[in-house]
Amino acid sequence: MADRNVRLNGLEERIDMLHMDLKEAPERLGNGVFDAVTVNPPYLPVPNGEQNVNEHVGCGAS
């Protein structure tokens, strides 16, 4: 959907969409060369994955 939005808004010359594991970015692209980075983390049903015990940060089950 992000690729589609870039095309629909005529921003192909200004925005590059890269689909990869964010951990691979420094090796594949170098360090400190980004204007912006956005991610879509995997959303797992609670209580799967790592849980933050801080109630103000985590989304634990009630």
All heavy atoms as a GROMACS GRO file, in nm:
protein
  474
    1MET      N    1   0.082  -0.118   0.000
    1MET     CA    2   0.000   0.000   0.000
    1MET      C    3   0.087   0.126   0.000
    1MET      O    4   0.052   0.224  -0.064
    1MET     CB    5  -0.093   0.000   0.121
    1MET     CG    6  -0.194   0.112   0.113
    1MET     SD    7  -0.319   0.110   0.243
    1MET     CE    8  -0.407  -0.038   0.201
    2ALA      N    9   0.199   0.122   0.068
    2ALA     CA   10   0.289   0.237   0.070
    2ALA      C   11   0.342   0.266  -0.071
    2ALA      O   12   0.347   0.382  -0.113
    2ALA     CB   13   0.404   0.214   0.168
    3ASP      N   14   0.383   0.161  -0.143
    3ASP     CA   15   0.429   0.180  -0.281
    3ASP      C   16   0.320   0.244  -0.366
    3ASP      O   17   0.346   0.336  -0.444
    3ASP     CB   18   0.470   0.046  -0.344
    3ASP     CG   19   0.599  -0.009  -0.287
    3ASP    OD1   20   0.687   0.070  -0.251
    3ASP    OD2   21   0.609  -0.132  -0.280
    4ARG      N   22   0.200   0.197  -0.352
    4ARG     CA   23   0.087   0.252  -0.427
    4ARG      C   24   0.068   0.400  -0.395
    4ARG      O   25   0.047   0.481  -0.485
    4ARG     CB   26  -0.040   0.173  -0.392
    4ARG     CG   27  -0.165   0.223  -0.455
    4ARG     CD   28  -0.285   0.137  -0.406
    4ARG     NE   29  -0.411   0.196  -0.446
    4ARG     CZ   30  -0.480   0.286  -0.375
    4ARG    NH1   31  -0.433   0.327  -0.259
    4ARG    NH2   32  -0.593   0.333  -0.419
    5ASN      N   33   0.074   0.437  -0.269
    5ASN     CA   34   0.056   0.576  -0.230
    5ASN      C   35   0.166   0.666  -0.286
    5ASN      O   36   0.139   0.780  -0.325
    5ASN     CB   37   0.048   0.589  -0.078
    5ASN     CG   38  -0.086   0.546  -0.025
    5ASN    OD1   39  -0.188   0.561  -0.092
    5ASN    ND2   40  -0.087   0.490   0.094
    6VAL      N   41   0.288   0.616  -0.290
    6VAL     CA   42   0.398   0.693  -0.349
    6VAL      C   43   0.367   0.720  -0.496
    6VAL      O   44   0.380   0.833  -0.544
    6VAL     CB   45   0.534   0.620  -0.333
    6VAL    CG1   46   0.642   0.686  -0.416
    6VAL    CG2   47   0.574   0.617  -0.186
    7ARG      N   48   0.326   0.617  -0.568
    7ARG     CA   49   0.292   0.634  -0.710
    7ARG      C   50   0.175   0.728  -0.730
    7ARG      O   51   0.179   0.818  -0.815
    7ARG     CB   52   0.261   0.498  -0.774
    7ARG     CG   53   0.382   0.413  -0.802
    7ARG     CD   54   0.348   0.293  -0.890
    7ARG     NE   55   0.234   0.216  -0.843
    7ARG     CZ   56   0.237   0.120  -0.750
    7ARG    NH1   57   0.352   0.088  -0.693
    7ARG    NH2   58   0.128   0.055  -0.716
    8LEU      N   59   0.067   0.710  -0.654
    8LEU     CA   60  -0.052   0.793  -0.668
    8LEU      C   61  -0.024   0.941  -0.642
    8LEU      O   62  -0.089   1.028  -0.698
    8LEU     CB   63  -0.163   0.745  -0.574
    8LEU     CG   64  -0.233   0.616  -0.614
    8LEU    CD1   65  -0.329   0.572  -0.504
    8LEU    CD2   66  -0.307   0.632  -0.745
    9ASN      N   67   0.074   0.968  -0.557
    9ASN     CA   68   0.107   1.106  -0.523
    9ASN      C   69   0.225   1.160  -0.604
    9ASN      O   70   0.272   1.270  -0.578
    9ASN     CB   71   0.135   1.118  -0.373
    9ASN     CG   72   0.007   1.104  -0.293
    9ASN    OD1   73  -0.075   1.194  -0.292
    9ASN    ND2   74  -0.011   0.989  -0.228
   10GLY      N   75   0.271   1.082  -0.702
   10GLY     CA   76   0.379   1.127  -0.789
   10GLY      C   77   0.509   1.155  -0.716
   10GLY      O   78   0.583   1.246  -0.752
   11LEU      N   79   0.540   1.075  -0.616
   11LEU     CA   80   0.660   1.098  -0.533
   11LEU      C   81   0.773   0.999  -0.559
   11LEU      O   82   0.864   0.986  -0.477
   11LEU     CB   83   0.620   1.096  -0.385
   11LEU     CG   84   0.521   1.204  -0.342
   11LEU    CD1   85   0.474   1.180  -0.200
   11LEU    CD2   86   0.583   1.342  -0.358
   12GLU      N   87   0.768   0.929  -0.672
   12GLU     CA   88   0.869   0.828  -0.701
   12GLU      C   89   1.011   0.885  -0.700
   12GLU      O   90   1.106   0.813  -0.667
   12GLU     CB   91   0.844   0.762  -0.837
   12GLU     CG   92   0.714   0.687  -0.847
   12GLU     CD   93   0.600   0.772  -0.902
   12GLU    OE1   94   0.609   0.897  -0.897
   12GLU    OE2   95   0.503   0.715  -0.949
   13GLU      N   96   1.028   1.009  -0.736
   13GLU     CA   97   1.162   1.070  -0.740
   13GLU      C   98   1.209   1.116  -0.602
   13GLU      O   99   1.326   1.149  -0.584
   13GLU     CB  100   1.162   1.190  -0.836
   13GLU     CG  101   1.130   1.154  -0.980
   13GLU     CD  102   1.234   1.060  -1.039
   13GLU    OE1  103   1.354   1.081  -1.016
   13GLU    OE2  104   1.193   0.964  -1.110
   14ARG      N  105   1.119   1.118  -0.504
   14ARG     CA  106   1.153   1.169  -0.372
   14ARG      C  107   1.153   1.064  -0.262
   14ARG      O  108   1.215   1.082  -0.158
   14ARG     CB  109   1.056   1.280  -0.332
   14ARG     CG  110   1.063   1.399  -0.427
   14ARG     CD  111   0.969   1.508  -0.388
   14ARG     NE  112   1.006   1.562  -0.258
   14ARG     CZ  113   0.927   1.643  -0.187
   14ARG    NH1  114   0.810   1.678  -0.232
   14ARG    NH2  115   0.967   1.687  -0.070
   15ILE      N  116   1.080   0.954  -0.283
   15ILE     CA  117   1.063   0.853  -0.178
   15ILE      C  118   1.100   0.716  -0.233
   15ILE      O  119   1.052   0.676  -0.339
   15ILE     CB  120   0.919   0.850  -0.126
   15ILE    CG1  121   0.882   0.984  -0.062
   15ILE    CG2  122   0.899   0.734  -0.029
   15ILE    CD1  123   0.738   0.994  -0.020
   16ASP      N  124   1.183   0.644  -0.160
   16ASP     CA  125   1.216   0.505  -0.191
   16ASP      C  126   1.158   0.417  -0.081
   16ASP      O  127   1.187   0.438   0.037
   16ASP     CB  128   1.367   0.482  -0.196
   16ASP     CG  129   1.433   0.552  -0.311
   16ASP    OD1  130   1.377   0.551  -0.422
   16ASP    OD2  131   1.541   0.610  -0.291
   17MET      N  132   1.078   0.320  -0.120
   17MET     CA  133   1.023   0.226  -0.024
   17MET      C  134   1.110   0.100  -0.027
   17MET      O  135   1.130   0.041  -0.133
   17MET     CB  136   0.879   0.189  -0.061
   17MET     CG  137   0.784   0.307  -0.066
   17MET     SD  138   0.770   0.398   0.088
   17MET     CE  139   0.702   0.275   0.194
   18LEU      N  140   1.164   0.065   0.086
   18LEU     CA  141   1.249  -0.054   0.096
   18LEU      C  142   1.183  -0.151   0.194
   18LEU      O  143   1.152  -0.113   0.305
   18LEU     CB  144   1.388  -0.016   0.145
   18LEU     CG  145   1.460   0.090   0.062
   18LEU    CD1  146   1.588   0.134   0.131
   18LEU    CD2  147   1.488   0.039  -0.077
   19HIS      N  148   1.165  -0.272   0.151
   19HIS     CA  149   1.100  -0.374   0.233
   19HIS      C  150   1.207  -0.472   0.280
   19HIS      O  151   1.260  -0.549   0.201
   19HIS     CB  152   0.992  -0.446   0.154
   19HIS     CG  153   0.889  -0.351   0.099
   19HIS    ND1  154   0.780  -0.312   0.172
   19HIS    CD2  155   0.882  -0.286  -0.018
   19HIS    CE1  156   0.708  -0.227   0.100
   19HIS    NE2  157   0.769  -0.210  -0.016
   20MET      N  158   1.241  -0.465   0.410
   20MET     CA  159   1.344  -0.552   0.466
   20MET      C  160   1.333  -0.553   0.618
   20MET      O  161   1.262  -0.472   0.676
   20MET     CB  162   1.483  -0.503   0.426
   20MET     CG  163   1.524  -0.373   0.496
   20MET     SD  164   1.691  -0.319   0.459
   20MET     CE  165   1.659  -0.216   0.319
   21ASP      N  166   1.404  -0.642   0.679
   21ASP     CA  167   1.418  -0.642   0.823
   21ASP      C  168   1.503  -0.520   0.860
   21ASP      O  169   1.611  -0.500   0.804
   21ASP     CB  170   1.488  -0.771   0.867
   21ASP     CG  171   1.491  -0.788   1.018
   21ASP    OD1  172   1.513  -0.687   1.090
   21ASP    OD2  173   1.475  -0.901   1.065
   22LEU      N  174   1.455  -0.438   0.951
   22LEU     CA  175   1.526  -0.315   0.988
   22LEU      C  176   1.668  -0.344   1.038
   22LEU      O  177   1.758  -0.262   1.021
   22LEU     CB  178   1.446  -0.239   1.094
   22LEU     CG  179   1.496  -0.100   1.130
   22LEU    CD1  180   1.499  -0.010   1.008
   22LEU    CD2  181   1.410  -0.040   1.239
   23LYS      N  182   1.688  -0.462   1.095
   23LYS     CA  183   1.821  -0.499   1.144
   23LYS      C  184   1.923  -0.511   1.031
   23LYS      O  185   2.042  -0.504   1.053
   23LYS     CB  186   1.815  -0.629   1.225
   23LYS     CG  187   1.736  -0.615   1.354
   23LYS     CD  188   1.733  -0.745   1.430
   23LYS     CE  189   1.633  -0.837   1.364
   23LYS     NZ  190   1.604  -0.958   1.440
   24GLU      N  191   1.874  -0.532   0.907
   24GLU     CA  192   1.964  -0.545   0.792
   24GLU      C  193   2.004  -0.411   0.732
   24GLU      O  194   2.095  -0.404   0.650
   24GLU     CB  195   1.895  -0.628   0.683
   24GLU     CG  196   1.861  -0.769   0.724
   24GLU     CD  197   1.774  -0.837   0.619
   24GLU    OE1  198   1.747  -0.777   0.514
   24GLU    OE2  199   1.732  -0.950   0.645
   25ALA      N  200   1.936  -0.303   0.769
   25ALA     CA  201   1.956  -0.173   0.705
   25ALA      C  202   2.100  -0.124   0.710
   25ALA      O  203   2.154  -0.083   0.607
   25ALA     CB  204   1.861  -0.070   0.763
   26PRO      N  205   2.168  -0.123   0.825
   26PRO     CA  206   2.306  -0.071   0.826
   26PRO      C  207   2.399  -0.148   0.732
   26PRO      O  208   2.479  -0.087   0.660
   26PRO     CB  209   2.350  -0.085   0.972
   26PRO     CG  210   2.223  -0.084   1.049
   26PRO     CD  211   2.123  -0.154   0.960
   27GLU      N  212   2.385  -0.279   0.728
   27GLU     CA  213   2.471  -0.360   0.641
   27GLU      C  214   2.439  -0.336   0.494
   27GLU      O  215   2.528  -0.323   0.411
   27GLU     CB  216   2.455  -0.508   0.675
   27GLU     CG  217   2.546  -0.598   0.594
   27GLU     CD  218   2.531  -0.743   0.632
   27GLU    OE1  219   2.523  -0.773   0.753
   27GLU    OE2  220   2.526  -0.827   0.540
   28ARG      N  221   2.312  -0.327   0.461
   28ARG     CA  222   2.271  -0.311   0.321
   28ARG      C  223   2.281  -0.168   0.272
   28ARG      O  224   2.306  -0.145   0.153
   28ARG     CB  225   2.128  -0.361   0.303
   28ARG     CG  226   2.118  -0.513   0.315
   28ARG     CD  227   1.978  -0.564   0.299
   28ARG     NE  228   1.919  -0.526   0.171
   28ARG     CZ  229   1.794  -0.554   0.138
   28ARG    NH1  230   1.716  -0.619   0.223
   28ARG    NH2  231   1.746  -0.518   0.022
   29LEU      N  232   2.260  -0.070   0.362
   29LEU     CA  233   2.249   0.069   0.317
   29LEU      C  234   2.351   0.164   0.377
   29LEU      O  235   2.361   0.278   0.334
   29LEU     CB  236   2.109   0.121   0.350
   29LEU     CG  237   1.993   0.038   0.295
   29LEU    CD1  238   1.862   0.088   0.351
   29LEU    CD2  239   1.994   0.041   0.143
   30GLY      N  240   2.424   0.120   0.478
   30GLY     CA  241   2.520   0.209   0.545
   30GLY      C  242   2.459   0.273   0.669
   30GLY      O  243   2.342   0.254   0.698
   31ASN      N  244   2.539   0.350   0.740
   31ASN     CA  245   2.495   0.414   0.863
   31ASN      C  246   2.475   0.563   0.841
   31ASN      O  247   2.552   0.627   0.769
   31ASN     CB  248   2.598   0.394   0.974
   31ASN     CG  249   2.603   0.250   1.021
   31ASN    OD1  250   2.501   0.192   1.054
   31ASN    ND2  251   2.722   0.193   1.023
   32GLY      N  252   2.374   0.619   0.904
   32GLY     CA  253   2.354   0.763   0.904
   32GLY      C  254   2.318   0.824   0.771
   32GLY      O  255   2.351   0.939   0.746
   33VAL      N  256   2.250   0.750   0.684
   33VAL     CA  257   2.219   0.804   0.551
   33VAL      C  258   2.068   0.818   0.530
   33VAL      O  259   2.023   0.822   0.417
   33VAL     CB  260   2.279   0.714   0.440
   33VAL    CG1  261   2.429   0.716   0.445
   33VAL    CG2  262   2.226   0.572   0.451
   34PHE      N  263   1.991   0.829   0.637
   34PHE     CA  264   1.846   0.828   0.625
   34PHE      C  265   1.786   0.959   0.670
   34PHE      O  266   1.824   1.014   0.772
   34PHE     CB  267   1.787   0.714   0.709
   34PHE     CG  268   1.855   0.583   0.684
   34PHE    CD1  269   1.949   0.535   0.773
   34PHE    CD2  270   1.827   0.511   0.571
   34PHE    CE1  271   2.013   0.415   0.749
   34PHE    CE2  272   1.890   0.390   0.546
   34PHE     CZ  273   1.984   0.342   0.635
   35ASP      N  274   1.688   1.009   0.596
   35ASP     CA  275   1.611   1.124   0.639
   35ASP      C  276   1.501   1.079   0.736
   35ASP      O  277   1.468   1.148   0.831
   35ASP     CB  278   1.545   1.194   0.520
   35ASP     CG  279   1.648   1.260   0.430
   35ASP    OD1  280   1.749   1.311   0.482
   35ASP    OD2  281   1.627   1.259   0.308
   36ALA      N  282   1.442   0.963   0.708
   36ALA     CA  283   1.335   0.910   0.793
   36ALA      C  284   1.327   0.760   0.776
   36ALA      O  285   1.357   0.707   0.670
   36ALA     CB  286   1.201   0.973   0.757
   37VAL      N  287   1.287   0.693   0.882
   37VAL     CA  288   1.265   0.549   0.879
   37VAL      C  289   1.133   0.522   0.950
   37VAL      O  290   1.109   0.572   1.059
   37VAL     CB  291   1.378   0.473   0.952
   37VAL    CG1  292   1.346   0.325   0.962
   37VAL    CG2  293   1.511   0.496   0.886
   38THR      N  294   1.046   0.446   0.886
   38THR     CA  295   0.924   0.402   0.952
   38THR      C  296   0.920   0.251   0.945
   38THR      O  297   0.975   0.190   0.855
   38THR     CB  298   0.798   0.460   0.885
   38THR    OG1  299   0.792   0.416   0.750
   38THR    CG2  300   0.799   0.612   0.889
   39VAL      N  301   0.857   0.193   1.044
   39VAL     CA  302   0.850   0.048   1.049
   39VAL      C  303   0.708   0.006   1.084
   39VAL      O  304   0.631   0.081   1.142
   39VAL     CB  305   0.947  -0.012   1.153
   39VAL    CG1  306   1.091   0.022   1.118
   39VAL    CG2  307   0.916   0.038   1.293
   40ASN      N  308   0.676  -0.114   1.048
   40ASN     CA  309   0.551  -0.175   1.084
   40ASN      C  310   0.586  -0.305   1.157
   40ASN      O  311   0.608  -0.407   1.094
   40ASN     CB  312   0.466  -0.203   0.960
   40ASN     CG  313   0.329  -0.251   0.995
   40ASN    OD1  314   0.287  -0.242   1.108
   40ASN    ND2  315   0.259  -0.304   0.897
   41PRO      N  316   0.596  -0.297   1.289
   41PRO     CA  317   0.640  -0.415   1.363
   41PRO      C  318   0.537  -0.526   1.354
   41PRO      O  319   0.418  -0.500   1.329
   41PRO     CB  320   0.650  -0.365   1.508
   41PRO     CG  321   0.560  -0.247   1.514
   41PRO     CD  322   0.560  -0.186   1.376
   42PRO      N  323   0.582  -0.650   1.374
   42PRO     CA  324   0.485  -0.760   1.373
   42PRO      C  325   0.392  -0.746   1.493
   42PRO      O  326   0.436  -0.721   1.605
   42PRO     CB  327   0.571  -0.885   1.384
   42PRO     CG  328   0.699  -0.838   1.443
   42PRO     CD  329   0.716  -0.695   1.401
   43TYR      N  330   0.264  -0.755   1.469
   43TYR     CA  331   0.167  -0.748   1.577
   43TYR      C  332   0.128  -0.889   1.615
   43TYR      O  333   0.076  -0.963   1.532
   43TYR     CB  334   0.045  -0.666   1.535
   43TYR     CG  335   0.081  -0.522   1.514
   43TYR    CD1  336   0.110  -0.472   1.388
   43TYR    CD2  337   0.091  -0.436   1.623
   43TYR    CE1  338   0.146  -0.340   1.370
   43TYR    CE2  339   0.128  -0.304   1.606
   43TYR     CZ  340   0.155  -0.256   1.480
   43TYR     OH  341   0.191  -0.127   1.463
   44LEU      N  342   0.154  -0.924   1.738
   44LEU     CA  343   0.127  -1.058   1.787
   44LEU      C  344   0.018  -1.050   1.893
   44LEU      O  345   0.016  -0.956   1.972
   44LEU     CB  346   0.253  -1.119   1.848
   44LEU     CG  347   0.374  -1.126   1.755
   44LEU    CD1  348   0.498  -1.169   1.833
   44LEU    CD2  349   0.348  -1.222   1.640
   45PRO      N  350  -0.070  -1.148   1.897
   45PRO     CA  351  -0.172  -1.148   2.002
   45PRO      C  352  -0.106  -1.158   2.139
   45PRO      O  353  -0.010  -1.234   2.156
   45PRO     CB  354  -0.258  -1.270   1.974
   45PRO     CG  355  -0.208  -1.329   1.846
   45PRO     CD  356  -0.082  -1.262   1.809
   46VAL      N  357  -0.154  -1.082   2.235
   46VAL     CA  358  -0.104  -1.091   2.372
   46VAL      C  359  -0.141  -1.228   2.422
   46VAL      O  360  -0.252  -1.274   2.397
   46VAL     CB  361  -0.168  -0.979   2.458
   46VAL    CG1  362  -0.129  -0.994   2.605
   46VAL    CG2  363  -0.128  -0.843   2.405
   47PRO      N  364  -0.058  -1.302   2.488
   47PRO     CA  365   0.071  -1.270   2.546
   47PRO      C  366   0.189  -1.322   2.466
   47PRO      O  367   0.290  -1.359   2.525
   47PRO     CB  368   0.064  -1.335   2.683
   47PRO     CG  369  -0.012  -1.463   2.657
   47PRO     CD  370  -0.112  -1.426   2.547
   48ASN      N  371   0.183  -1.326   2.334
   48ASN     CA  372   0.296  -1.373   2.254
   48ASN      C  373   0.400  -1.264   2.240
   48ASN      O  374   0.371  -1.146   2.250
   48ASN     CB  375   0.249  -1.417   2.116
   48ASN     CG  376   0.163  -1.541   2.122
   48ASN    OD1  377   0.186  -1.627   2.205
   48ASN    ND2  378   0.063  -1.548   2.037
   49GLY      N  379   0.523  -1.302   2.209
   49GLY     CA  380   0.631  -1.206   2.190
   49GLY      C  381   0.677  -1.148   2.322
   49GLY      O  382   0.632  -1.186   2.430
   50GLU      N  383   0.769  -1.053   2.314
   50GLU     CA  384   0.821  -0.989   2.434
   50GLU      C  385   0.717  -0.895   2.492
   50GLU      O  386   0.647  -0.826   2.419
   50GLU     CB  387   0.948  -0.910   2.402
   50GLU     CG  388   1.064  -0.996   2.361
   50GLU     CD  389   1.190  -0.915   2.335
   50GLU    OE1  390   1.198  -0.801   2.383
   50GLU    OE2  391   1.276  -0.966   2.265
   51GLN      N  392   0.706  -0.891   2.623
   51GLN     CA  393   0.611  -0.805   2.691
   51GLN      C  394   0.686  -0.708   2.781
   51GLN      O  395   0.777  -0.747   2.854
   51GLN     CB  396   0.514  -0.888   2.775
   51GLN     CG  397   0.433  -0.989   2.696
   51GLN     CD  398   0.336  -0.921   2.603
   51GLN    OE1  399   0.259  -0.835   2.644
   51GLN    NE2  400   0.339  -0.957   2.476
   52ASN      N  401   0.650  -0.581   2.776
   52ASN     CA  402   0.708  -0.481   2.864
   52ASN      C  403   0.628  -0.483   2.993
   52ASN      O  404   0.505  -0.469   2.990
   52ASN     CB  405   0.703  -0.344   2.797
   52ASN     CG  406   0.785  -0.241   2.872
   52ASN    OD1  407   0.786  -0.238   2.994
   52ASN    ND2  408   0.855  -0.159   2.797
   53VAL      N  409   0.696  -0.496   3.106
   53VAL     CA  410   0.626  -0.504   3.234
   53VAL      C  411   0.581  -0.367   3.283
   53VAL      O  412   0.500  -0.357   3.375
   53VAL     CB  413   0.713  -0.573   3.342
   53VAL    CG1  414   0.739  -0.720   3.305
   53VAL    CG2  415   0.844  -0.499   3.361
   54ASN      N  416   0.631  -0.258   3.226
   54ASN     CA  417   0.590  -0.124   3.263
   54ASN      C  418   0.451  -0.098   3.206
   54ASN      O  419   0.432  -0.094   3.086
   54ASN     CB  420   0.690  -0.022   3.208
   54ASN     CG  421   0.657   0.120   3.246
   54ASN    OD1  422   0.542   0.155   3.269
   54ASN    ND2  423   0.758   0.202   3.253
   55GLU      N  424   0.351  -0.082   3.293
   55GLU     CA  425   0.212  -0.066   3.247
   55GLU      C  426   0.192   0.059   3.162
   55GLU      O  427   0.096   0.070   3.087
   55GLU     CB  428   0.116  -0.066   3.365
   55GLU     CG  429   0.131   0.057   3.453
   55GLU     CD  430   0.039   0.055   3.574
   55GLU    OE1  431   0.012  -0.054   3.626
   55GLU    OE2  432  -0.006   0.163   3.613
   56HIS      N  433   0.282   0.157   3.171
   56HIS     CA  434   0.270   0.280   3.094
   56HIS      C  435   0.327   0.265   2.953
   56HIS      O  436   0.305   0.351   2.869
   56HIS     CB  437   0.340   0.396   3.165
   56HIS     CG  438   0.283   0.422   3.301
   56HIS    ND1  439   0.160   0.477   3.319
   56HIS    CD2  440   0.332   0.395   3.424
   56HIS    CE1  441   0.134   0.486   3.449
   56HIS    NE2  442   0.237   0.437   3.516
   57VAL      N  443   0.400   0.158   2.928
   57VAL     CA  444   0.462   0.136   2.798
   57VAL      C  445   0.405   0.013   2.730
   57VAL      O  446   0.372   0.015   2.612
   57VAL     CB  447   0.616   0.122   2.812
   57VAL    CG1  448   0.679   0.092   2.677
   57VAL    CG2  449   0.675   0.247   2.873
   58GLY      N  450   0.395  -0.096   2.803
   58GLY     CA  451   0.352  -0.223   2.745
   58GLY      C  452   0.202  -0.231   2.728
   58GLY      O  453   0.125  -0.149   2.777
   59CYS      N  454   0.162  -0.331   2.654
   59CYS     CA  455   0.020  -0.356   2.631
   59CYS      C  456  -0.013  -0.494   2.684
   59CYS      O  457  -0.047  -0.584   2.609
   59CYS     CB  458  -0.013  -0.348   2.482
   59CYS     SG  459   0.015  -0.187   2.412
   60GLY      N  460   0.002  -0.512   2.812
   60GLY     CA  461  -0.024  -0.642   2.872
   60GLY      C  462  -0.172  -0.670   2.883
   60GLY      O  463  -0.257  -0.582   2.875
   61ALA      N  464  -0.204  -0.796   2.902
   61ALA     CA  465  -0.344  -0.835   2.918
   61ALA      C  466  -0.392  -0.790   3.055
   61ALA      O  467  -0.320  -0.791   3.153
   61ALA     CB  468  -0.357  -0.987   2.904
   62SER      N  469  -0.518  -0.749   3.062
   62SER     CA  470  -0.576  -0.704   3.189
   62SER      C  471  -0.645  -0.817   3.259
   62SER      O  472  -0.701  -0.903   3.202
   62SER     CB  473  -0.677  -0.593   3.164
   62SER     OG  474  -0.613  -0.484   3.102
   0.00000   0.00000   0.00000
